[in-house]
């Protein structure tokens, strides 16, 4: 019934879908095993992609030939570029999506991908031969052989759902948990632990009074995620903002004694940066209100996601409290919020390729590694799929450095530092964020992806055309001078000092509050000179010129840091013999086994003095 596969991907969430697509598009024969074919690429939590730092990840996935950006654009109902008031290193695209259309589009793209087969069953164990994984065992008793396995189990490993004092087994509401894999891996020497996450109630839009809320419209200009010409919606749906109150908080507090988080029934650690409403009330007791985002779940549904009201309190407490929120006085529930706890494997047990150290040819991606968020899962799945394909063909793995991509930052953080709470990406985690902007992900990663066989010829040509146009535009900036009479009317309008003599356009662009598109509208000569170029090329050239000093400084820092990254530590280096190292340093270095001195320096608890001692011993 089953052939021998190159790669088996277990789980069809965001990580599993990207892993299957990547390995298949590179030429591997892939089997995607899921417990439910109707929930492929399910948006289990909020119906949105991107946001702060997460939008950068989606654009990187797209530049590498992944599908998440294309699917997000095809299913968006609203687009916003966040942080426009800040510098471009902070700009982050975000889409509100049609939940059902998102999943449908993902399944269509996977089914249109040659080399991807599907099978609906639960994987209850792995086939292991010595130190290698050789396939999977399903709940129906099938043994399916493969050369590599990518495990993307999400919240399903021994998942338990909590609603007040009710406790249900499940990996998602109305879906059963997966059992057997954790126990097998622990018996093979893996370390596992528990995490928790939560989701808010879903409510009926027809029961809400939007006149009591603030409208949040999408941007006039829809940029989207993909660097391809994906179709964009002609209209957008609004989101809405409302607020909790002291009265809401008081009602919620009446259920705290029945909240599994406060009674200790949930053992796992929850997400620090996406806390439950109970956590917010407890941690920020000085605040008398919290913001709620009222987000539609699609074009043709009345279902609403109440972002900011994640909870595991009893249903009646959730309901009574929400009815005191402005606009929610007559609210009707589709389903209550709930918390879920699940098994994960601390990611210090992985190599940079996302292959496990304990078993060859086994890869972990997504929430099994302790992350939270669709975007974090998708990029891990992409990298695991790429590296599984490369491994079985005897090729070196693809490892992105911290200076290459947010994806590189995420994976390095997980492997060097580990995580004891659900990991979420932020721009502040990336020390080279001026280089890793959302606008230049194609320039950074497309060529690499093209060499791997992932990026299409169309993507490569688009990137090369953009790179050429950017250089031509920068040349125009350096050659074009403007008279005071041409530019001063514009300066007066934006409150910038008037010119007294001619000045080159490249210097004018350096002024704060001065934008290229506005100059093109105000100065006909500039408008005519640059109108033949694509808007994204003009924006890219403007950013490179405007922030050149900061970009150059970061590149210098990257060069200095790369010296540490090039100092490889032997795989079986014996840290116990370095008695001058502290006990904590010896224990952590021996457990994580960093591959380079640079990675060692980023391990939590490793001091600069420890690194100096290591350098001395390595020199010897």
NUZA-678350 format. One line per 8 residues: number of its first residue (from 1); their letters; for each residue x, y, z of C-alpha. Coordinates in steps of 0.001 Angstrom, whole numbers, plus 524288, in hexadecimal, padded with zeros to 5 digits. Layout:
! residues N
NUM = a = X:Y:Z; ...
//
This chain:
! residues 620
1 = xxxxxxxx = 80000:80000:80000; 80B50:8094E:8031F; 8179F:80B62:7FB71; 82493:80F0B:801A7; 82490:81DD0:80324; 82FD9:82733:803C2; 8296B:82F95:80E3A; 81D98:82D49:816E8
9 = xxxxxxxx = 817EE:8399A:81D08; 80FB2:8372F:82920; 80566:841AD:82B1C; 7FF53:84B11:82153; 7FF97:857D4:828B1; 80792:86383:8243D; 8149F:85CB5:826C4; 81087:84FEF:82074
17 = xxxxxxxx = 80AF3:85663:81450; 81752:85E4F:811DD; 82002:8527F:81486; 81886:84A01:80ADF; 81868:8547A:8005C; 826EE:8577F:801C1; 82BBA:84976:80161; 822A3:84626:7F60E
25 = xxxxxxxx = 82651:8520B:7EE07; 834AA:84E82:7EFA2; 831E6:840F5:7EA29; 82EFD:8381B:7F5CA; 8237B:82EBE:7F5CF; 81B92:8334B:8018D; 81072:82D84:80988; 808D0:83727:811DF
33 = xxxxxxxx = 801D9:82FE4:81CDE; 7F709:83721:82413; 7EC8E:832D0:82DA1; 7E258:83A9A:8262C; 7E2CE:83E53:817D6; 7D883:848CE:81A6D; 7E178:85098:8235C; 7ED8C:85213:81AD7
41 = xxxxxxxx = 7F3C7:85F65:81DB1; 7E95B:86262:827D9; 7EAB3:86FC8:82E2F; 7E88D:86A80:83BD5; 7E96C:877A3:84276; 7E7AC:88523:83C6C; 7E4A1:8864B:82DD2; 7F06D:88EC6:82AA8
49 = xxxxxxxx = 7FE41:88DB7:82561; 809ED:8966D:82804; 80B18:8A1A7:83178; 816E4:8A6C3:838EA; 822C5:89EBF:8345F; 8199F:893CF:83012; 816DD:89B1E:8236E; 82565:89B1E:82097
57 = xxxxxxxx = 8257D:88C57:82258; 81A48:88A63:818B2; 82160:892A0:80E90; 82DBE:88A8C:810B7; 8260C:87DF5:80F1F; 8208F:8836D:80277; 82DFD:8877B:7FD72; 832CC:879A3:80041
65 = xxxxxxxx = 827EA:873E3:7F7ED; 81E5F:8705D:802CD; 80FB5:87164:80137; 80B50:8790E:80D54; 80C5C:88680:80717; 804E1:88271:7FADE; 7FA18:87C04:802DC; 7F925:887BB:80BF9
73 = xxxxxxxx = 7F7B0:89129:80095; 7ED77:8888F:7FA0E; 7E529:887D0:80667; 7E70E:89560:80C47; 7DB58:89D96:81020; 7E390:8A8C8:81564; 7F1AD:8AD7F:8142A; 7F95B:8B67F:81D19
81 = xxxxxxxx = 807B4:8BA4C:81D6C; 80A74:8BBD9:82BE5; 81441:8C58A:831AC; 8143C:8CEB7:825EF; 8170A:8D9FE:82F51; 82434:8D3AA:8328B; 82FF1:8D087:82A25; 82F0F:8C622:81F6C
89 = xxxxxxxx = 83605:8BC10:827E3; 829A7:8BBDE:83023; 81F7B:8BB80:8252C; 817ED:8AECB:82619; 80D44:8AA37:81CB4; 8011E:8A3B3:82239; 7F523:89DC3:81BD1; 7E7EE:89A86:82181
97 = xxxxxxxx = 7E3BC:88E09:81AAC; 7D7D6:8863E:8170C; 7DA10:87A40:81F89; 7D32C:87086:8169B; 7D8C7:8762E:80A0F; 7E683:875AA:80FD1; 7E57B:8670E:8125D; 7DF06:8646F:80537
105 = xxxxxxxx = 7E9BD:86BB9:7FDE3; 7F475:86466:80532; 7EE64:8574D:801F4; 7ECA9:85B18:7F3AA; 7FAF4:85F1D:7F2A1; 7FFB7:852AB:7F938; 7F735:84A12:7F0A1; 7FC8B:85138:7E4BD
113 = xxxxxxxx = 80A7E:84E7D:7E93A; 8105A:84278:7E296; 816C8:838C4:7EBE2; 80D5E:83B38:7F751; 804BF:82FD8:7FB81; 7FAE3:83084:806A8; 7F627:826C7:810B4; 7EC58:8289F:81BB9
121 = xxxxxxxx = 7F05D:8217A:8280A; 7F6BF:82401:83522; 8053A:8214A:83662; 8072B:81A4D:8435B; 8159C:8172A:8423C; 82222:8175C:83A5E; 82963:80C3F:833CA; 83747:80C5B:83911
129 = xxxxxxxx = 842FF:8048D:83488; 84E5A:806AF:83DB4; 850C2:8155C:83DEC; 8488F:81842:831CD; 83A2B:81AA0:82F5A; 83521:8127B:82406; 826AB:815CB:823C1; 81A34:81692:82BD0
137 = xxxxxxxx = 80FE8:80DB9:831C8; 801CC:8124E:830B0; 7F623:81053:8396B; 7F075:806E5:82F5F; 7FCBB:7FE95:830A6; 8034B:80253:823E3; 8121E:802CE:82378; 8161D:80CCC:81946
145 = xxxxxxxx = 8247D:80DAE:815B7; 82C0D:81A09:8126D; 839C7:81F4F:81247; 83649:82AD8:81B30; 82B08:82EFB:823FF; 826E9:83CDC:8273F; 81ECB:83D61:833AA; 815AC:84939:83476
153 = xxxxxxxx = 80BF0:84538:83EDE; 80795:852C2:84345; 7FFB9:8521D:84FED; 7FB55:84410:84DBC; 8058F:83C44:85563; 7FDF5:83813:86178; 7F5DB:84476:86011; 7EC2C:847DD:86AD8
161 = xxxxxxxx = 7E1B6:8526B:86968; 7DD49:85A35:87553; 7D0B7:86219:8769C; 7CF0B:865BE:884C9; 7CE99:8591E:88C92; 7CBC4:85119:8805B; 7D719:8493F:87B2C; 7D6A6:84310:86D9F
169 = xxxxxxxx = 7E0B7:83B6C:8660A; 7E375:841E4:858F0; 7ED41:848E2:8506E; 7E33C:852F0:84C28; 7D4E8:854B4:84F87; 7CD16:848D1:84AB2; 7D99E:841FA:8461B; 7E070:836F9:84D3A
177 = xxxxxxxx = 7EE31:83786:8529D; 7F990:82F8D:84D50; 7FF6D:8256E:85677; 80B3F:81CAE:85624; 815B4:82524:84FBA; 819F2:82C5F:85C0E; 81B15:81FC8:863C8; 82333:8194F:8592C
185 = xxxxxxxx = 82C72:824CE:857AE; 82E56:825F5:86669; 831AF:81770:866E0; 83C04:81A4C:85C88; 84252:824C3:86506; 83B2B:8312E:860EE; 83714:83B41:86AF9; 82913:8402C:86A47
193 = xxxxxxxx = 8215A:84A45:871D0; 81400:850E1:871C2; 80F99:85E15:86C7F; 80248:86473:86BDA; 7FB6C:86E08:8631B; 7EDB4:87342:86220; 7E37A:878BB:8591D; 7D82D:88254:85B0B
201 = xxxxxxxx = 7C998:88048:85907; 7C3F2:880C2:84B4E; 7B775:888D0:84ACA; 7AC64:88C3C:8417A; 7AE8C:89923:83A37; 79FD1:89ACB:83908; 79EF1:89C56:847D6; 7A8D8:8A791:848B2
209 = xxxxxxxx = 7A696:8B645:848A7; 7B19C:8BC1F:8409D; 7AD26:8CA22:8433C; 7B375:8C8CB:850A8; 7C09F:8C4C5:84B1B; 7CBD3:8CB65:843D9; 7CD3A:8C770:83597; 7DA89:8C2C4:830F0
217 = xxxxxxxx = 7DB66:8C323:82220; 7E5B1:8BD2F:81970; 7F02C:8C4E5:81227; 7EC9E:8CBD8:80591; 7F863:8C571:7FF1B; 7F839:8B69A:7FFE9; 80646:8B1EB:7FF2A; 80430:8A3C6:80321
225 = xxxxxxxx = 80E7D:899A8:8068D; 81290:89308:7FA01; 81CAD:898BA:7F0C7; 814D1:892D6:7E5AF; 8091F:899B8:7DF9C; 7FF0D:89369:7E86E; 7F0F5:89825:7E6FC; 7ECBD:8A218:7F12D
233 = xxxxxxxx = 7DECE:8A49B:7F5E9; 7D7B2:8B03F:7EFFB; 7D185:8B35A:7FD21; 7D4CD:8B057:80B38; 7CD6D:8ACEB:8178F; 7CF6C:8B547:823A9; 7D387:8B076:83102; 7CEA0:8B753:83D3E
241 = xxxxxxxx = 7D42C:8BB32:84A6C; 7CD70:8BB47:85795; 7D1F6:8BA7D:865C7; 7CFF0:8B2E6:8723A; 7CCF0:8BA4C:87EE1; 7CE3F:8B8F3:88DA0; 7C0B5:8B2D8:88DC2; 7C505:8A8B1:883AC
249 = xxxxxxxx = 7D129:8A5BF:88BB5; 7C94C:8A40B:8983E; 7C069:89A18:891AA; 7CC0B:892B1:88C26; 7D24C:89226:899A6; 7C685:88AB3:89EEA; 7CADA:87F29:896AD; 7D94C:87F5E:89A0C
257 = xxxxxxxx = 7D78D:87496:8A424; 7D274:86BFA:89926; 7DCD1:8701F:88F4C; 7E61C:864CD:88C85; 7F169:86E68:88BF9; 7EF22:872D9:899E8; 7EB4B:865C5:89FC1; 7F7A4:85F64:89A6C
265 = xxxxxxxx = 7F0E1:8559A:891A3; 7F8C5:85A8E:885FE; 8070A:85738:887FE; 80C75:85D63:87B99; 811A3:86B34:87A18; 80954:8747E:87216; 80D13:87EAA:867EA; 8129B:88ACC:86E6D
273 = xxxxxxxx = 80F92:893B4:862F0; 801CD:88EFE:86024; 7FC5B:88D85:86DE7; 7EEBE:8896D:871B7; 7E561:893C3:8768F; 7E71C:88DE1:88421; 7F5C8:88FE3:8831F; 7F403:89DF6:87E9D
281 = xxxxxxxx = 7EB35:8A142:88A20; 7F4A9:89AEB:89397; 80179:8A00A:88DE6; 7FC9E:8ADB9:88AB5; 7F3F4:8B019:89673; 7F5DB:8BECB:89535; 7EE8C:8BF34:88836; 7DFE9:8C0B8:88873
289 = xxxxxxxx = 7DE0E:8BCBF:87A34; 7E433:8B4AF:86F65; 7E2B9:8B5DE:860AE; 7DAE6:8ABC9:8591C; 7DB95:8AA2C:84A56; 7CEF7:8A583:8441B; 7D374:89E05:8380F; 7CAB0:8981B:82D79
297 = xxxxxxxx = 7CE14:88A27:829A9; 7CB16:88B96:81B37; 7C365:891A7:81024; 7B726:8897B:81196; 7B60C:885DA:81FE4; 7B0A9:88C76:82C06; 7BAEF:88607:8349B; 7C364:88FB5:83C21
305 = xxxxxxxx = 7D080:88D95:842E5; 7D19B:895A4:84F7F; 7E048:89858:84F4E; 7E559:89BD5:85CDF; 7DB7E:893B3:8646F; 7E299:886A2:864A7; 7DD82:87F20:87070; 7DB42:871EB:876CA
313 = xxxxxxxx = 7D11C:876B2:8809E; 7C3DD:86FD6:881CA; 7BAB9:872EE:8767E; 7B0DB:87A23:87EE6; 7BB81:88329:88435; 7C093:885F1:87684; 7B2CA:888EE:871FA; 7AEFA:89192:87D7D
321 = xxxxxxxx = 7BB94:89974:87C74; 7BAEA:89B5F:86DAF; 7ACF0:8A07F:86EC6; 7B27B:8AC22:8767A; 7BBB1:8AFD4:86B48; 7B6B2:8BB3F:862DB; 7B019:8B5B3:856CA; 7AF11:8A800:85C96
329 = xxxxxxxx = 7A2F6:8AA27:8651E; 79AFA:8A034:85D57; 7A62C:89759:8594D; 7A39F:8895D:854F7; 7AE6E:87F3E:855BE; 7B23A:8760B:84ABF; 7BB98:86F72:85439; 7C2B0:8734E:860B6
337 = xxxxxxxx = 7D119:875EE:86241; 7D9AD:86B0D:8676A; 7E7A7:867E5:86B58; 7EF61:85C72:86645; 7FB8C:8561E:86BCF; 80424:84D3B:863C6; 81167:846B1:862F5; 81D29:84D10:85CB6
345 = xxxxxxxx = 82B7C:8499F:85BB1; 83554:853F8:8602F; 83BDA:85824:85371; 849C2:8577C:858C7; 84888:84926:854A7; 84903:84D5D:84666; 853B3:85078:83CB0; 85300:85D02:834BB
353 = xxxxxxxx = 84CE3:85553:8299D; 8419F:8520F:8330B; 845E0:843CA:832AF; 845CA:83DD1:84037; 852AC:83AA2:846B5; 84D07:82E23:84C62; 84838:827F1:83FB7; 84D48:829BD:831F9
361 = xxxxxxxx = 843B6:82DAE:8273A; 83962:8324E:83104; 835BF:840B5:8305A; 82D45:848CF:83986; 8261C:85519:8351C; 81C0F:85E27:83B27; 815E5:85DAD:8489C; 81CB1:850DD:84BB9
369 = xxxxxxxx = 828D1:85992:84CF4; 82242:862D1:8568A; 81E56:86DBF:84D4C; 81137:87469:84BF3; 80B5F:87A80:83FD7; 80850:87651:831F3; 813CD:87DE0:82C5E; 81DF6:87815:83585
377 = xxxxxxxx = 818AB:86A87:8325A; 81862:86CD0:823AC; 82685:87105:822B7; 82B28:86566:82AD7; 82361:85C41:82238; 82973:86230:8161C; 8373D:86087:81B7E; 83495:852B0:8204E
385 = xxxxxxxx = 82F11:84EC3:81308; 83AC6:854A9:80C00; 8449D:84E1A:814F0; 83DE8:840DD:814ED; 83ED4:840F2:8060F; 84D1F:8451E:80657; 850D0:83B00:810B5; 84B93:82F3C:80973
393 = xxxxxxxx = 85331:8339A:7FD75; 85FCC:834E0:80509; 86069:8439D:803C1; 8640A:84DA6:80E1C; 85896:85390:815A3; 8539A:8614D:8136A; 8566E:86973:81F86; 8529A:877CC:81F88
401 = xxxxxxxx = 85AD8:88091:8281D; 85553:88AFA:8312B; 859C8:89516:8274B; 852E6:88E0B:81C0D; 844CB:88DAD:8209B; 83B5D:88E37:82BF7; 83A27:87F9F:8297D; 84884:87E63:82D0B
409 = xxxxxxxx = 8464F:88634:83981; 83AD3:87D97:83D77; 841DD:870B7:83B62; 84E50:87572:841EA; 8469D:87A5D:84DB0; 83FB2:86D4D:84F1A; 84BDA:864EE:84DE8; 8556F:86D85:85564
417 = xxxxxxxx = 84C84:87242:86039; 8413C:868B1:86047; 83411:86D37:86531; 82BF8:86A4E:8713D; 82037:87208:86C6F; 819E6:87331:85F01; 823B1:87AAB:85695; 81EDA:88609:84E7A
425 = xxxxxxxx = 826D3:88E2A:844F0; 828CB:89CD7:84704; 830F1:8A6BF:83FA4; 83896:8A8E5:84C4B; 83DC7:89AEF:84B8A; 844FA:89E26:83EE1; 85164:8A5F7:84113; 8529D:8A82D:8325A
433 = xxxxxxxx = 844A1:8AC8C:82FE1; 848C1:8B80D:8276A; 84E1D:8AE0C:81DCF; 842C7:8A491:81F97; 8379A:8AD2B:81B14; 82AF8:8A824:8154B; 82D39:8AFEB:808CA; 83A02:8A92E:8051C
441 = xxxxxxxx = 83755:89ADC:80855; 83735:897D9:7F9BA; 84471:89E44:7F7AC; 849FB:8969A:8032B; 84484:8890C:800AA; 83F42:886E4:7F2DD; 84C5D:8839B:7ECB7; 84F1A:8799D:7F759
449 = xxxxxxxx = 841A9:87391:7F580; 84369:87330:7E6C5; 85017:86B7C:7E841; 848D5:861C3:7F0D6; 83E85:85FF0:7E662; 8338C:8661D:7EE45; 83234:873C8:7E8B9; 82D02:873C6:7DAE3
457 = xxxxxxxx = 8334D:87A33:7CF2F; 828AA:88493:7CFFA; 82C82:887FB:7DDF2; 83ADC:888A2:7DA6C; 83893:8919A:7CECC; 82FC8:89A99:7D6BF; 83A36:89BBC:7E135; 844FA:89E7F:7D749
465 = xxxxxxxx = 83C86:8A8D0:7D0C5; 839F8:8AF3D:7DDE9; 84874:8AF17:7E16A; 84BF2:8B55A:7D465; 8416E:8BFC2:7D5AC; 845CB:8C32D:7E37D; 8539D:8C5C6:7DECC; 84EAB:8CDF2:7D366
473 = xxxxxxxx = 8461B:8D601:7DC7E; 8515D:8D834:7E5FA; 8597B:8DCA7:7DA5F; 84EAF:8E645:7D6C1; 84ED6:8EB6B:7E4C8; 85D72:8EE17:7E40D; 85CB2:8F4CD:7D6B9; 85081:8FD20:7D855
481 = xxxxxxxx = 85158:90AB0:7DE41; 8459C:912D5:7E22A; 844C1:921A1:7E240; 83F5D:92856:7EE65; 833B7:92D09:7E64E; 83066:91EF8:7E2A1; 830BF:918F6:7F039; 82E4F:92407:7F9FC
489 = xxxxxxxx = 81F74:92416:7F851; 81F73:915CC:7FC6C; 828AA:91881:807D9; 81FC0:9234D:80C8B; 81439:919EB:80C95; 81B4E:90FD5:81511; 821EA:919B8:81E02; 82FBF:91768:81907
497 = xxxxxxxx = 839FB:92212:81792; 83A88:9289B:80A32; 84618:926BB:800F7; 84EB7:93258:7FD73; 8563A:92B5E:7F2B2; 85548:91F67:7EA0E; 855E6:91240:7F0EC; 8567A:90434:7EC3E
505 = xxxxxxxx = 84A72:8FBE2:7EDFF; 851FF:8F19D:7F5CA; 854C2:8FBDA:80044; 846E7:90137:8002A; 8418A:8F39B:802DF; 8497D:8F2F4:80F69; 840EF:8FD62:815A3; 8370B:8F8CB:81FCA
513 = xxxxxxxx = 828A8:8F9B0:81BDA; 82C90:8F9DA:80D73; 8275D:8EEEA:804CD; 82ACD:8EB3C:7F6D3; 81CD2:8E923:7F228; 818F0:8F69C:7F72E; 824AF:8FCCC:7F051; 820A7:8F61C:7E3A3
521 = xxxxxxxx = 81327:8FC43:7E4D1; 8188A:909BE:7E811; 823F4:90A56:7DE87; 81FD0:90673:7D093; 82DD6:9041D:7CC5C; 82FBF:8F9AD:7D6CB; 82281:8F3B5:7D42B; 825A1:8F22D:7C5BF
529 = xxxxxxxx = 83339:8ECFD:7C876; 82ED0:8E23E:7D1AC; 82132:8DEAC:7CCCE; 82636:8D351:7C487; 82ADA:8CBE6:7D097; 822AC:8C2E5:7D90C; 81DC9:8C908:7E5E7; 82464:8BE49:7EDD9
537 = xxxxxxxx = 83160:8C14D:7E72D; 82FEE:8CFD0:7EA21; 82CC6:8CCDC:7F855; 83862:8C3AD:7F979; 841D3:8CDB1:7F3AC; 83C9E:8D851:7FCAC; 83E5D:8CFB9:808BE; 84C25:8CBD1:804E6
545 = xxxxxxxx = 8503E:8D9F6:802ED; 8491D:8DF70:80EB8; 84E45:8D552:8184E; 85B75:8D25E:8120E; 8633B:8D670:81E22; 85BA6:8CD1E:826EF; 85C3C:8C229:81CEB; 86B04:8C39F:81BBB
553 = xxxxxxxx = 86CAC:8C339:82A8E; 864FD:8B69A:82B84; 86CC7:8B082:82081; 87961:8B3B7:827D1; 873BD:8AD55:833F1; 86FEC:8A148:82C15; 87DE0:8A049:82713; 88371:8A0F9:834C8
561 = xxxxxxxx = 879CD:896E4:839E1; 87C6F:88DAD:82E87; 88A3F:88B84:833A1; 88485:884C9:83F96; 87B14:87D0C:8371B; 88653:877BB:82F04; 88D09:871C7:83AF3; 8875D:86406:83AFC
569 = xxxxxxxx = 88743:85BFF:8477A; 88A45:84D7D:84585; 87DF6:84545:846B5; 88310:83CF4:851FD; 88A43:847B9:85942; 88B7A:843B2:86796; 88774:84F78:86FC5; 88913:84805:87C8D
577 = xxxxxxxx = 897DF:848C9:87B8D; 897D4:857A7:87B7A; 897CD:85973:88A34; 8990F:86840:888E2; 88B40:86891:88353; 8804F:869FC:88D27; 877AB:85E43:89027; 86BDF:864C8:88982
585 = xxxxxxxx = 873CC:867C7:87D4A; 878F0:859D1:87C66; 86B5B:85424:87E44; 864CC:85CEA:87423; 86F9C:85BD1:86A09; 86FC6:84D0A:86B8C; 86103:84C10:86A37; 85EF5:85588:85EDE
593 = xxxxxxxx = 86BE7:85280:8581E; 86D1B:85F26:85031; 872D1:85DC2:842AC; 87A3E:86AB1:842C4; 87FE0:87439:84C8D; 8759E:87E05:84820; 86AA4:874BA:84BD2; 87131:871E9:858E1
601 = xxxxxxxx = 87180:88073:85BEC; 862B0:88155:85A5F; 85F5A:87666:863DA; 85847:87BB0:86FB5; 86179:87B3B:87B79; 86E1D:87B17:87386; 8769E:886CF:87706; 880D7:88DF0:86EBF
609 = xxxxxxxx = 88B5A:8884C:877AD; 886A3:87A85:87462; 8882F:87DA4:865EF; 895F8:882AE:8681C; 89992:8761A:86F32; 893DD:86E1F:863FF; 89BBF:875F9:85A26; 8A848:87306:86197
617 = xxxx = 8A57D:8645E:861EA; 8A178:86417:853A1; 8ADF3:86B47:8503B; 8B5A7:860A4:856F0
//
